[in-house]
Amino acid sequence: MAEERDDHDKSEDPTQKRLDDALKRGDVAKSQEVNTWFVVAGGTLVVMAFAGSMSQSLTTTMRGLMANAHGIRVDGRGFLHVVQRIGIEIIAAAAIPLLLLLLAAILGNMIQHRLVWSGEPLKPKLSKISPLAGFKRLFSKQALANFLKGLFKLALLGAVMAALLWPQRHRLDTLVTADVAALLPITQALALQVLGAVVAILAFIAAADFLFQYRQWFERQKMSLRDLKDEFKDTEGDPMVKAKIRQLRESRMRKRMMSAVPEASVVITNPTHFAVALKYERGMNAPVCVAKGMDAIALKIREVAREHDVPIVENPPLARALHGTVEIDQEIPPEHYKAVAEVIGYVMRLNRAVAGAR
């Protein structure tokens, strides 16, 4: 039961690997309101910077058409030429503004997350066509939040636009009879006033929606204790397998050490805890440690040494020092040369005395 609760109780913050995997799948925190704000802000910038030049360019083109209307051929090829020319003029006038709007839309995505190239969202999923899954999405927390957000936006924007345009209601009535040349500046001024208010309101909505979307996304990425354990196994390896490998390595090392003890020149011990087997032959720079261990391993080293008549010398301080500073198949440190030389010298004298007695 505890494991089942762990699978469903996703209370742990996601790891960096979990977040990176979500990014690779294309699952990112994204607010459509941020994209909308960038597009509307870009449109406002276009109106401010390019409305005059665009209108002037198109006005010049239309005046030319009207002034030379009597000379324009309207047969098949001539009419096609006129349409192409008008299209080119419109594209030339609107190219930079449209490019700015495109950049604004791209920037609205890039500012929320780094670029993602993933085909995961394009893969067919049964949940996308399942009526039950669709019903759940329709009445989910996200759908309710989007519905309330839409109502709030409509009410707020409607109220602000009414507050801005209501004082201009008498002026708007006269626009019907106003001169065409004066109509554009008035319309542009009103449009900029309304767009400025819309941009300010949408900035607040976009910030709040992004925080909400990020929190929802972060909650989706949370992990249970089982998820954390599984991820650790995938990244670091199964702890049980690693422990087994470590046991095998230690077992092989012990076997190799025990096979080297009979060739040792001396075993230096602390009677109950430490044992270090050293090998020294003429021509060697310094004695080499061929085996060492504590407690049970130290006892085994002493047993093997007795079986093969390897001298055992009790020197607790030296045994502890060598056990802590020298590794298997390494020469002893220089600071222990003198103490070890005395022990080996004692062993060599003892061996010569035994050989002479025989």
C-alpha positions in Angstrom: 0.0 0.0 0.0 2.9 2.4 0.8 4.4 1.8 -2.6 1.0 2.5 -4.3 0.8 5.8 -2.4 4.3 6.7 -3.5 3.4 6.1 -7.1 0.4 8.6 -6.9 1.8 11.0 -4.3 4.0 13.2 -6.4 5.1 15.6 -3.7 8.8 15.9 -4.5 10.3 18.7 -6.6 11.5 17.5 -10.1 15.2 16.9 -10.6 17.1 18.7 -13.4 17.1 15.5 -15.5 13.3 15.4 -15.2 13.0 19.0 -16.4 15.5 18.4 -19.2 13.5 15.3 -20.4 10.3 17.4 -20.4 12.0 20.0 -22.5 13.2 17.4 -25.0 9.6 16.1 -25.3 8.4 19.7 -26.0 6.6 19.9 -22.7 7.4 23.4 -21.6 5.7 26.2 -19.6 4.0 28.3 -22.1 1.4 31.1 -21.9 -0.6 32.0 -25.0 -1.2 35.4 -23.3 2.5 36.2 -23.5 2.4 35.6 -27.3 -0.7 37.7 -27.6 0.9 40.6 -25.7 4.0 40.5 -28.0 1.9 40.5 -31.1 -0.3 43.3 -29.9 2.7 45.3 -28.7 4.3 44.7 -32.1 1.2 45.9 -33.8 1.1 49.0 -31.7 4.7 49.7 -32.6 3.9 49.2 -36.3 1.0 51.6 -36.1 3.2 54.2 -34.4 6.2 53.9 -36.7 4.9 52.8 -40.1 1.2 53.9 -40.3 2.2 57.2 -41.9 4.7 55.8 -44.4 2.4 52.9 -45.4 -0.6 55.2 -45.9 1.5 57.6 -47.9 2.9 54.9 -50.1 -0.5 53.3 -50.8 -2.1 56.8 -51.3 0.5 57.6 -54.0 -0.2 54.3 -55.7 -3.9 54.7 -55.7 -3.7 58.3 -56.9 -1.6 57.2 -59.8 -4.2 54.6 -60.7 -7.0 57.0 -60.4 -5.2 59.7 -62.4 -4.3 57.3 -65.2 -7.5 55.2 -65.0 -8.4 56.1 -68.6 -5.1 54.8 -69.9 -5.1 51.5 -68.1 -5.9 48.5 -70.3 -8.4 46.1 -68.7 -8.0 43.2 -71.1 -6.6 39.9 -69.9 -2.9 40.6 -69.9 -3.2 44.3 -69.0 -5.5 43.7 -66.0 -3.1 41.0 -64.7 -0.3 43.5 -65.0 -2.2 46.1 -62.9 -3.1 43.5 -60.2 0.6 42.4 -60.0 1.8 46.0 -59.7 -0.8 46.8 -56.9 0.2 43.6 -55.1 3.9 44.5 -55.3 3.2 48.0 -54.0 1.2 46.6 -51.1 3.8 44.0 -50.2 6.6 46.6 -50.4 4.7 48.9 -48.0 3.8 46.1 -45.6 6.9 44.0 -45.7 8.8 45.5 -42.8 5.7 45.8 -40.5 4.8 42.2 -41.2 8.4 41.1 -40.5 8.2 43.0 -37.2 5.0 41.2 -36.3 6.6 37.8 -37.1 9.6 38.6 -35.0 7.3 39.6 -32.1 5.5 36.3 -32.3 8.8 34.4 -32.3 10.2 36.5 -29.4 7.0 35.8 -27.4 7.9 32.1 -27.5 11.6 32.4 -27.0 11.3 34.6 -23.9 9.3 31.8 -22.2 11.7 29.0 -22.9 14.7 28.2 -25.0 14.2 26.8 -28.5 12.8 23.3 -28.6 13.1 20.9 -31.6 10.9 18.0 -30.8 8.6 15.7 -32.8 6.9 14.4 -29.7 3.8 16.7 -29.9 3.2 15.5 -33.5 3.1 11.8 -32.6 -0.5 10.4 -32.8 -2.0 9.6 -29.4 -5.2 7.8 -28.6 -5.9 10.3 -25.8 -6.2 13.0 -28.4 -9.1 11.3 -30.1 -10.6 9.6 -27.0 -14.1 11.1 -26.2 -13.5 10.4 -22.5 -10.1 12.1 -22.5 -11.6 15.0 -24.4 -14.5 15.3 -21.9 -12.0 15.4 -19.0 -10.0 18.1 -20.8 -13.2 20.1 -21.4 -14.0 20.2 -17.7 -10.5 20.2 -16.3 -9.0 22.8 -14.1 -7.1 24.2 -17.1 -10.3 24.6 -19.1 -12.0 26.4 -16.3 -9.1 28.7 -15.8 -9.1 29.5 -19.5 -12.8 30.2 -19.5 -12.6 32.5 -16.5 -9.6 34.2 -18.0 -11.4 34.9 -21.2 -14.4 36.4 -19.4 -12.1 38.6 -17.3 -10.2 39.8 -20.4 -13.5 40.6 -22.2 -14.9 42.5 -19.3 -11.7 44.4 -18.5 -10.8 45.3 -22.1 -14.5 46.2 -22.8 -14.6 48.5 -19.7 -11.3 50.2 -20.6 -12.2 50.8 -24.2 -15.6 52.1 -23.2 -14.0 54.5 -20.7 -11.6 55.7 -23.4 -14.1 56.1 -26.2 -17.1 57.4 -24.3 -15.7 60.9 -24.0 -15.0 60.9 -27.7 -18.5 59.8 -28.7 -19.5 63.3 -30.1 -16.2 63.4 -32.0 -16.9 60.0 -33.5 -20.2 61.1 -34.8 -18.6 63.8 -36.9 -16.1 61.4 -38.5 -18.7 60.3 -41.0 -18.8 63.7 -42.6 -15.1 64.5 -42.0 -12.6 65.1 -44.9 -10.8 61.9 -45.9 -7.4 63.6 -45.4 -8.3 64.5 -41.8 -9.8 61.1 -41.1 -6.6 59.1 -40.9 -4.8 61.3 -38.2 -7.8 61.2 -36.0 -8.3 57.4 -36.5 -4.6 56.8 -35.8 -4.6 58.9 -32.6 -7.7 57.0 -31.3 -6.2 53.7 -32.3 -2.9 54.4 -30.5 -4.8 55.5 -27.4 -6.8 52.3 -27.4 -3.9 50.1 -28.3 -1.7 51.6 -25.5 -4.4 50.8 -22.9 -4.8 47.3 -24.4 -1.0 46.7 -24.2 -0.9 47.8 -20.6 -3.8 45.6 -19.6 -2.5 42.6 -21.5 0.9 43.0 -19.9 -0.7 42.4 -16.5 -2.8 39.5 -17.8 0.2 37.9 -19.6 2.4 38.1 -16.4 -0.3 36.6 -14.2 -1.1 33.8 -16.8 2.6 32.9 -17.3 3.0 32.5 -13.5 -0.1 30.3 -13.5 1.0 28.2 -16.5 4.5 27.8 -15.0 3.0 26.7 -11.7 0.8 24.2 -13.5 3.7 22.9 -15.6 5.9 22.6 -12.5 3.2 20.6 -10.7 3.0 18.2 -13.6 6.8 17.6 -13.4 6.7 16.7 -9.7 7.9 13.3 -8.8 7.0 10.6 -6.3 9.5 8.7 -4.2 9.3 5.8 -6.6 10.1 8.2 -9.5 13.2 9.4 -7.7 14.4 5.9 -7.0 13.8 4.8 -10.6 15.7 7.9 -11.9 18.6 7.2 -9.6 18.8 3.7 -10.9 18.8 4.9 -14.4 21.5 7.5 -13.9 23.6 6.1 -11.1 22.9 2.4 -11.6 21.0 0.0 -9.4 22.4 0.2 -5.8 22.0 -3.6 -5.4 24.0 -4.3 -8.6 26.7 -1.8 -7.6 26.9 -3.4 -4.1 27.2 -6.9 -5.8 30.0 -5.6 -8.1 31.8 -4.1 -5.1 31.6 -7.4 -3.2 33.0 -9.3 -6.2 35.9 -6.8 -6.5 36.6 -7.1 -2.8 36.5 -10.9 -3.0 38.9 -11.0 -5.9 41.2 -8.5 -4.2 41.2 -10.6 -1.0 42.0 -13.8 -3.0 44.9 -12.1 -4.7 46.2 -10.7 -1.5 46.1 -14.1 0.2 47.9 -15.7 -2.7 50.7 -13.1 -2.3 51.1 -13.5 1.5 53.3 -16.7 1.2 55.8 -14.6 -0.8 55.9 -11.8 1.8 59.1 -11.2 3.8 57.3 -10.1 6.9 53.9 -9.5 8.3 53.6 -6.5 10.7 50.6 -6.7 13.0 48.7 -5.1 15.7 47.7 -8.3 17.6 44.0 -7.8 17.2 43.2 -5.3 14.5 45.7 -4.7 11.7 48.0 -6.8 9.5 50.3 -5.6 6.8 52.4 -8.0 4.7 55.6 -6.6 3.1 57.9 -8.0 0.5 61.5 -7.0 0.1 64.2 -8.5 -2.1 67.7 -7.3 -2.9 67.7 -4.7 -5.7 64.3 -3.2 -4.7 64.1 0.5 -3.9 61.8 -0.1 -0.9 59.6 -2.8 0.5 56.3 -3.3 -1.2 52.9 -3.9 0.5 51.4 -7.2 -0.9 48.5 -7.5 1.5 46.8 -5.6 4.3 43.6 -5.8 6.2 41.6 -5.2 9.4 40.0 -7.6 11.9 38.8 -10.7 10.0 41.1 -10.1 7.0 44.0 -9.4 9.3 43.4 -12.7 11.1 43.3 -14.5 7.8 46.6 -12.9 6.7 48.2 -14.1 10.0 46.8 -17.6 9.5 48.2 -17.8 5.9 51.6 -16.4 7.1 51.9 -19.1 9.8 51.0 -21.8 7.4 53.9 -20.7 5.1 56.4 -19.8 7.8 56.3 -16.1 7.1 57.7 -14.1 10.0 55.1 -12.2 12.0 56.3 -9.1 14.0 54.0 -7.3 16.4 54.4 -3.5 16.1 51.0 -1.8 16.7 52.0 1.8 15.9 53.8 0.8 12.7 51.0 -1.6 11.6 48.4 1.2 12.0 50.6 3.7 10.2 51.3 1.4 7.3 47.7 0.3 7.0 46.5 3.9 6.7 49.2 5.2 4.3 50.2 2.4 1.9 48.1 0.7 -0.8 48.4 -2.8 -2.2 51.4 -3.2 -4.6 52.8 0.2 -3.6 56.1 0.9 -1.9 56.0 2.1 1.6 56.3 5.9 2.2 59.8 7.3 2.9 58.8 8.3 6.5 58.5 4.6 7.4 61.8 3.5 5.8 63.7 3.5 9.1 61.1 1.6 11.2 60.5 -1.0 8.4 64.3 -1.4 7.9 64.7 -2.3 11.6 61.9 -4.9 11.3 63.3 -6.4 8.1 66.8 -6.4 9.5 65.6 -8.2 12.6 63.8 -10.8 10.5 66.9 -11.3 8.3 69.1 -11.8 11.4 66.6 -14.2 12.8 66.6 -16.2 9.6 70.4 -16.4 9.5 70.4 -17.5 13.1 67.8 -20.3 12.4 69.8 -21.4 9.3 73.0 -21.5 11.3 71.4 -23.6 14.0 70.3 -26.1 11.4 
